[in-house]
């Protein structure tokens, strides 16, 4: 018998050691207890964390989502490095492993310079008339080099069992049309930097300085004209404004210089006589623009689109110049590490291969079942809320409930994986790998036509830290990577999980009933199922949310766009309300008194603190100014505080009183769902 030394630890010390290693899901060290909860709850819950967590030099923001994304990238790196070291585990490992090796081989990429795009540039140089321009435009689109406008194949919103070719506005490089059209100091600075970037990029492919400046002028002229033709971002949220079904013949009649039947054939699409057009007015302007633009300028436009699409995958000079302009837009100080860029690229282009490896190693099967239970509980809570609404008729309530119970649930990962047949990955050809995966994606998209709609397909990959609601499938989806703290943890109490992932579930459910999602019915069809009175009642309440957020500012002077962010703000308000009521059905939610305290906080306090820490984030000023223009989400501060100021239970949990800065009179608190 082997003698073993046995150590005896006093009970009191053992308890203290357990306490020391037990995770603190609400850590007072992250809070700023000098701030009154009713003055700024976001700061109260997160103040010290915000002070201690500056934005890293290689990032544009740093918050809860960023921490999880970093964790997800680390996991992907581990998987990719392991795959790159083996040649005996089959095609999946070869594909992702060799793709990673090719992207990390900076020496080979450097030696090639811009050789990978010389053939495309030479093709464009041969274009000498408008017919040739449209031929080349079509060819490049089949190579996943789409230009001038967007084109995709997706479900028909009014006939969701069928796919349909669809055309969208586009053609610009800057993040929003307003960057070309506004004349404030920031917009002028960015346009100057963009012109400088264009000039330097053209110089990198051998253009003389004078020619490079002239070509930059051409791009600015064409893209500004396209920006003027585009619908504003707010209008793009209206599913009816962007639903314009046209025959191919009538579409061509609106654009005399473009034969869409011929273009579709060259895209690899045959036998389609009907298309959806996001903005017919944009395409009429586009037709006039192309007709009036000299062929040499159109060639310049095409060269720029080839160049900007390839720049991140070419030699260091192109990558550095690309980043130099990105710095002006975002304020980011250092380039994102190469391994993170490559890992993210592979996730985007071969996500179902990398996703399989991620799920095998990092996703617990029991998390899927736990999520299903949470969704059940949130659905029950939502039913009760709908039934209790005093502003909705019984007729519309029945249809709302029908839609709610019809939600399809996607948790963790797909039931079936894409195999990417036809994609060729060569460990010695990084740009070739990018193109091979992109061409596969294009062909996969157009080959949907004429086939049954695949409702099992996901819009995100398993390593993605996010969630979504898809109105045309009436589905909610939660990828594996979001099922981690601060959203979800097996060891956490219900207050933490309901304030985190529970509110996220409620958020995605509420997207089915926000100002846009409510216009789709239970099977995903864009169809009005509301009485006029009920629709008016909804709009009255939604307008209150819109005006609340118009009252918020960032950087002291830039207003939050309450219309652009309305859908997300409605989803936050509804999701938090629904999650709180679901939490109150749990044993912890029902408990009270000193025995229910955890780390000195009541269950309700922990619920709302959990909500607050999900949204903690530091953002660079340049990025924040950009997001206000382009992001349908409000800044983290207002995503946290905005909904809370409308929830009675929060006032009670933290004894918020008149005179506190976030206080609203009971009659002024907004409730929609």
N, C-alpha and C positions, 0 to 999 in steps of 0.2 A: 504494500500500500504506500502510495506517495504521500508524504507529509505536505500539507498546505498551510501556509501562514494565513490566519484569519484576522481581519481588522474589525474592531468594534467601534462604530461611530455613535456618539450620543444622539438620542432622539431629536433633541432641539437642534443640534448641528445638522442632522440629516434633513430635517424640514427646511432649514435655511438653505442648504445646498440645492434641494429640489426647487425651492423658490427662485434661486439664483439662475438655474438653467432652464426653467420653464419659460416659454416665449411670452413676451408681453405684447399682446395684440393691440392694446392701447397703452403706449409708453408715455408717461408724463414728461420724460426728458425731451420728447418731441414737441411738447405743447408750450405755449406762452401764457402762463397762468396769471400774468399781470394784466392781460386783456380780458374785459368782461365778455362772456359768451354772447350777450345780447348786443354788443357793439360791433364785433366782427368775429363771428364764430370760426371762420376759416383760419384767421390768425390765432385765435385762442387754441384751436385744435392742432395747428401745424407750425406755429411761429418759430419755435426753436429749430425744428427740422428745416424750415426754409432758410434760416440763418446759416445752418451747418452744411447745406447742400447746394453750393454754387453750381452753375452749369459747367460741366467739363469742357475743356477747350475744343474737343472734337464733336460736341453736340450743340444743338440749338435750343434745347430745353432739358430740364431734368426734374422728373417727378415719379410718382408711383408707376405709371405706365412705362416710363423710360427704364426704371429699375428692372421691371419684368422683361422688357424687350432685351435689355442687356443680358439678363439671365438666359433668355431664349437663344440669343446669338451665341453665347458661350456653349450652350448645349449643342447647337448646330455645328459649331466649330469642332467640338469633340467628335461628333458623329462623322463629319466630313473628313477629318484627319484620319480617323480609324478606317473609313472606307477607302481613302487614298492609299493606304498601306497594304491593301489586300487585293489579290487578283483571283481569288478562289471562291468567292461567295456569290458569283452570278452577276447578271446584267445590272441589277439595281445598284449594287456597290460600285461596279465599274463606272456607271453613268455619273453618279454624284461625286465619286472619288476623283475620277479623271477631270471632270468639270472644275472641281476645286483646285486640283494641281495646275491646270492650265491657267486659271485666274491668278494663282499665286506665283507663277513663273514670270516675274517682272523682267528678268533679263531677256527672255524670248520676246515678250511684248515690246520691250524697248527697241530691240533690234529691228522689228518690223515697221516701226514708225507709223506712217499712215498708209502703208502698202495695202492693208485689208480693204480700203475703200477706193483705191485707185481705179478699179474696174468700173465701179458705179459712177465715179466722176467722169471717166472717159465716155461712158454711155451718154451721160447728160450733155457732154460737149458736142455730141452728134445731133442733138435735137435742133432743128432749124425752122420749124413752123408749129402752129398751134395743134395740128393733128398729131405731130410727133410728140408734142408736149403731153397731150392727154394719153397717148400710148405709153410713154415713159412713166407718167403718173400712175397708170394702172399697173404696170409691171412692178414698180417700186412698192405699191401697196401689197401685192402678192408676196413680196419679200419682207413684209411687216415694216416698210418704210412709208407709212401713211402721211400724206401732206395735204394742206389746204383745208381739209375738212375731216370729220370723223366718219367712219363707216364700221358697222358691226351687224351681226346677226343675233337677234334676241327674241324673246317672246313678244307677241302682239298683245299689248295691254288690254285690248278689248276682245281678244280671242286667245286666251292664254294657253290653249292646247296646241298652238302653232307658232313656229318660228317665222320671222319676217326680216328681210334686209332693212336696215335703218341707217339714216344719214343724220349726222349732227354737225353743228358749227365747230369751227376750230381754226387752225392755220397760224396761230400766234405762239410765241415763245414765253413771254412774260406771264406771271401767274394769273393775271386778270386783265380784262379789257381796259379797266380804269388806269392801269399803269401807262397805257399809251395816250390816254385822253385827258387826264388831270394835269394841272400845271402848278400844283403846290411844290414846295422845295424838295420834298422827299421823292416825288414822282419824277421831277426833272433830274435829280441826282441819279436815280436808277436808270433812266433812259440814257443819260450820258455814259454811265458805266456799261450799259448794254451795247451802245454803239462802239465803245472802246473794245469790248469783248469781241464783237463781230469782226472788227478790224484785225485784231490780233489772231483770231482763229483763222481768218482767210490767209493771213501771212504765213501761218504754220503749214499751209498746204502749198506754199511757194508763190503766192501772189505778191507783186510789187507793192510798195506802200501806197502809192497813189491809187492803184486799182483796188486794193483792199478797202480803202476809205470809201471809194465810189460804190463798191459792192455793199458795204455796211449801210450806206445811204439808201440803196435799193431795198434792202431788207426792212429797214425802218419804215419806208414809204408803203411797201406792200402790207406789212403786218399791222400798221396803223389803220389802213383802209379796212382790213379784215376785222380789226377790233371795233371799228365804228359800226360794222354790219352785225356784230354779235348781239344777241339778247343779253340784258343784264343778268347777273347770277341769280338775283331774287326771282325774276320771271321764270328762270329755268326750273324752279321748284314746283311750278304749277303743272301737274300731269296732263291737263287738258290743253294748255297753251302749246305744249311740246308734242301733242299728238295730232299729226296731220297725215292722214293716209291718202296717198296719191297713186294713180296708175303710173307706170313708168313713162307712158306716152305723155300724160299731162305734166309730169315733172319735167320732161324734156322741153315741152312747150314753154314752160316758165323760164327756162335757161337755153335760149336758142343756140348758144355756142357750145353746149354740152349735150351729147347724145348719151343718155343714161342707159339705154338698152345696150349700146356698144360697150360702155364702161363696165356694166355688170357682167357681160360675157367675158370681158378681159379679166375680171376679178375671179373668174371661175364659177360664176353663178348663171345658171340657165333655166329658162322656163318660168321666171318670176315676173308677173305682170303688175305687181303692187309693192309699194315700199312705204315706210314711215319716214317722214321728214320732220326733224325737230323744229326747224325754223325756215320755212320757204323763203322768207324775206332775205335771210342770210345768203341763200344760194342764188337768188336773183342778183344780189349785189356782187357775189363772187363771180358770176357769169360776166357781168359788166366789167369788173376789174380785170379778169383774164383777157377779155376782148381788147381792152384799152392798154394793156401792158406789153411793151416790146418783148420779143422772144428772148433777147439776150438777158433781160431782167428776170424773166421766168426761169431761165437756166440758172441764174444766180440764186434765186429762191430755192430751187431744187438742190443745188450744191450745198447750201447752208443746211437744209434739212437732213441731208446725208451726213454732213459733218457733225451737227449737234447730236444726232442720234448715236453716232459712233464714238464721240469724244471720250466718254467714260471708259471705253474699252481699248483705247489706243495707247501710244507711248506717253511717257510722263509729261512731256510738254503740253499735250492736249488735256490731260487730266488736271494738271496744275492750273491751266488757264480756265478750264471749266469751273474749278473750285474758286478761283480768284473772283469770278463774277458772282458765284453763289454766296461768297462772303458778304458782298454788298447787299444782297437781298436778305440774308438771314442773320448776319453778324457772327456766324460760326468762325472760330479762330484757327482751328486746325482741321485738316482733312480727316474724315472718318478712316480708321485703320483699314488697310486693304482686306484683311481677313473678314472684317464685318461686312464690307461692301460685297465681297464674293459670296459669303454665306447668305446674305439677303437676296442677292441675285438668283442664286440656285433655288432658294425657297420660292421666289416669284415665278421662276420658269420651269422648275421640275418639282413643284411643291408636293405632289402626291407620292413621289419617290422618297424625298427627304422626310416627308411627313410620316411615312410608314416607320422609318427608323426612329423618329422622335417619339411616336406613340409607344413603340415597343419598349423603349428605355425609360421614358419619363412620365407616362400617363398611367395612373392607377385605374383599373377597370371599375373599382368601386366608386370612383368619382362620378362616373356616368350615372350610376344608379342614384347616388346622393343628389345629383343635379335634377334628375327626373322627379324626385320627391319634392325638391324645392319648387320646380316649375308647377307641379300639381298644386302645391300650397298657394303659390302666387295666383294661379288660375282661379282657385276657389275664392280668394280674396277679391280678385277682379270681378267675378260674377256678383259678389255682394255689393260692390261699389256701383256696378251698372244698375242693379235692381233698386238701389236706394237713390239714384239720381232724381232730383226734383225738377230738372230742366228738360228731361227727355221723355217723350211719349212711350207708352207701352209698345206701340207698333215698332218703333225704331229700336227699343230695348231688345226686343226679341231677335232682331236682325244682328244687333251688336253681339248678343250672346252666341248666336250661331257662328259668327265670325271668330269669336274668342275661342270656342271649343274646337274650331277647325284648324287652329294654329298647328303647323307641322313643327316638330322639334328636332333639332340637330345638335347633338352634344359630342364634343371631343374631336371626332374625325369621321370621314365618310364611310358608308357601308361598303362602297366599292371604290377602288383606286384606279386612276388613269395610269395607263402603261406607257404612253409616249412612244408608241410604235412608229418607227421611221426617223426618230431623232438620232442623229449620229454625234457622239461625243468623243473628241480626240484630245488626249492630254497635252498635245503639242500645238493646239489651235484654239486659243481662247476666243477670239472674235468669231471664228467659224462656229464654235459651240453656241455662242449667243445667237447667231443667225439661225442655226439649225433649230434651236428651241423656239425661236420667234416664228419661224415659218411653220413649224408644227402647230403652234397655237393658232395661227391664221387659218390653216387648213382645217383644224379641228372645229373652229368656229363656223366656217362656211359649210362644212359637211353636215351640220345640224339640219340644214334645210330639207324639208320633206320627211324628216324623222319625228317620232313622238318626242314630246318635251321630256327631258330627263330631270325629274324633280329630286333625284338623289344627289345631284351635283352641288358642290359647295362653292361659295364665293370667296372663301378664305381658307388658308392652309392651317393645319394643326398647330404649328409653332407661332401663330399670329396672336398677339395680345390685343384682342378686340372681340367684338360681337356684332351681330347685325340682324335687321329685319328686312326681308325681301317681300315687297307687297304683291308682286305677280304670282308668287308661290304661297303667299300668306304663311311664311315660315320664320322662325326665330332660330339663330345659330350661335353656338358658344364654342369656339375652338379650344383645344386642350390647354394651350398656354395661358389662357386667362383664368383657369381654374387653380389659381395660386393666391397666396396672401399678397396684398391686402384684400383681394376680392373673396377668396375662399381658402379655408384651411380645415382639414379633418380634426385638428386639435382645438380649433377655436369654438367658442360658445356661439349660440344661435344669434345673439345680438350682433356679433362681428360678421357672421356669414349673411345674415339678412340685410344688414346695413351696407354690405359690400356686394356680393354676387346677387343677393336677393333684389336689391335696387336695380342692378344691371338687367336682371331678368324682367323686372317690371318695366324698366326703360324700353327694352326691345318690344315687349308686348304693347306698350303705349304707342310706339311708332305705328302700329296698326290702326291707331285711332287719333293720330296727330292731324294737323291741318292738311297734309298731303295723303298720308296712309289711310285716313278715314274714307277717302274717295274710292277705295278698292273694296270689293265685297269679299265674301267668305272663300270663294274659289280663286281670288286674286284678280278678278276682272275689274277694269276701270268702269264702274257703273254706280250711279247715284242710288243709294238705298235709304236716304234720309228724307223725312218730311221737311218742308221748307221751314216750318217753325223750329224744328229741332236743329236744323243746320244754322239758322240765325242765332239760336241760343248758344250753340257751340262757338260760333264766330265771335259773339260778344265776349265770351270768356277767354278765347284765344287772343283776342285783341288786348285784353288786360295784361296777359303775359307778355305780349309783344311790346306794349308801352313800358312795362316794368323794366325790360332789358334795354330798351332805348335809353333809359335813364342812367345806365352804367357807363363808365369810361375807363379806358386804359391809357397809360402814358400821359395822364392828366388832361388830355384834350381830345382823344379819339373815341368816339361813341361806339358802343357795341351795336351792331345792326340787328335790332329786334325782329325784323322780318326774315332776314337770312337765317337767323338762329332759332326761329320759332319752333320748328319741328323738334329739335333737340331739347329745347327748354320745356316744351310740353311733355316730352318723354321723361325728362328728369323729374318734373313735378309729379306726374302721374305715377312713375315708377317708384319714387320714394314713398308716396302715400300708400300705394298698394303693398309694398314690401313691409312697411311699418305695421299695417293691419294684419298681414300674414304672420309677422313676428309675434304679435300680441296673442296669437293662438297657441304659441309654444309654451312649454312649462316655464321657461325662463321669462318669457314675455309677460306671463300672468303673475310672476312672483313679485314680492315687494318686501320691504323691511331690510334690516341690517344684514340678514343672512343672504340676501340676493346681491349684495355688493361684491364687485370684483375689482381689485386694485382701487377701491374707494369710489367706484362709479356705479350708479344704478344700471339696470338693464337698458332702460330707455336712453340714458346718457351714452352708454356704450354703442347703442345702435346708431345714434346720430354722429358720434365721434368716428365710428367706422366709415360712415358715409363721407365725412369731411376728409379723412386721410386718403381716401381713394383719389381725390382731386388735387392734392397738394402738388405744386409744380412751380419751378422757376423757369422763366422764358426770357431769352435775349430780346432786348427792345426792338431790334430790326425784325426779328421773327414775329413778335407780338403784333407789330404794325401790319405785317403781311397777313397774318392769320385773321385779323379783324376784317380784312377785305375778302378773304377766300374761304375761311373755315365756317361751316354751318354750326359749329359748336362754340358756345361762349367761353371766355377764359375761365380757368379753374376756380378762381375766387368767386365768380358769380354763379358757376354751376353748383358750387357748394351753398353759398348764402342765399341765392335767389329763391330756390324752392323752400328752404327752411323758413323764411320769413312768412310763408303762407300756411305753415303747418302748426296747428294748435298744440299738438303733443310736444313739439320742440320748445315752445314757450313754457310749458309746464315743467319739462325735464330740467330746464336751466333757469327757471324763475325769471324769465325775461319780462321786463316791466316797462310801462310808459316812460319815456325819457331815454331808454336804450336806443342806440342808433339804428338797429335793425327792426325795432318794434313797429308793427302795423296794427291798427285797430282791428278787432275781430271782423267787423263788416267789410274791411278793405282786403282781407286775406282771400287770395284767389283759389278757387277749387274748380277743376274741370272734370277729371275722372276720379 
